[in-house]
Amino acid sequence: MPFTDHQALELHIQAVHFEAKAPVCSAHFPDMAAPLRDAYSKWRAINAAALEQGAVSARKKGMSGPQPPSLTHAASTEAQLLDSLPSDDVQRRCHELLAGVASQK
C-alpha cells in the first residue's frame, strides 16, 4: 500500500527518534538491546520504501542535519532528557519505544 508524503515523513521521524533513544535504553537496560535491535530491524525492513520516501521529504523540507532546527537535534535532545529521568520512567518509556516498533507493520 502506498504511503502519503505525510505518512512517510511520520515514519521517518519515528525512526530518527528511535535511533537516538535506543542507545539510552540499551545503556540503562542491557537486556533490552537485542529486542530493540531485532524489532527495529524488522520494522525498518517492512517500512523501507516509506522510510526512504520520508527521508527525501525531510531533506526537501530542511528537516535533516545535526543543527537546529532538525529532526536529529530534536531526537538528540529527547534522548538526553530520557537519560536524565528516574530509572522507572526510563524503563517505561523504553518499553513503549520497543512496543512502538514491535506492534507496527
Residue pairs with C-beta under 8 A, 6 or more apart in sequence:
3 11
3 49
3 50
3 53
3 54
5 53
5 54
5 57
7 50
8 50
8 51
8 53
8 54
8 57
9 54
9 57
9 58
9 61
10 54
11 47
11 50
11 51
11 54
12 50
12 51
12 53
12 54
12 55
12 57
12 58
12 71
13 54
13 58
13 71
14 100
14 101
15 44
15 51
15 54
16 71
16 72
16 75
17 71
17 74
17 75
17 78
18 40
18 97
18 100
18 101
19 75
20 72
20 75
20 76
20 78
20 79
21 75
21 78
21 79
21 82
21 93
21 94
21 97
22 36
22 37
22 40
22 97
23 79
24 79
24 82
24 83
24 90
24 94
25 32
25 33
25 36
25 82
25 90
25 93
25 94
25 97
25 98
26 32
26 33
26 36
27 83
28 83
28 87
28 90
28 91
28 94
29 90
29 91
29 94
32 94
32 98
35 98
35 102
36 94
36 97
36 98
39 98
39 101
39 102
40 101
42 101
43 101
43 102
43 104
44 51
46 105
47 104
55 64
58 64
58 71
63 69
63 70
63 71
64 70
64 71
64 72
65 72
66 72
66 73
67 73
68 74
82 90
82 93
82 94
83 90
85 93
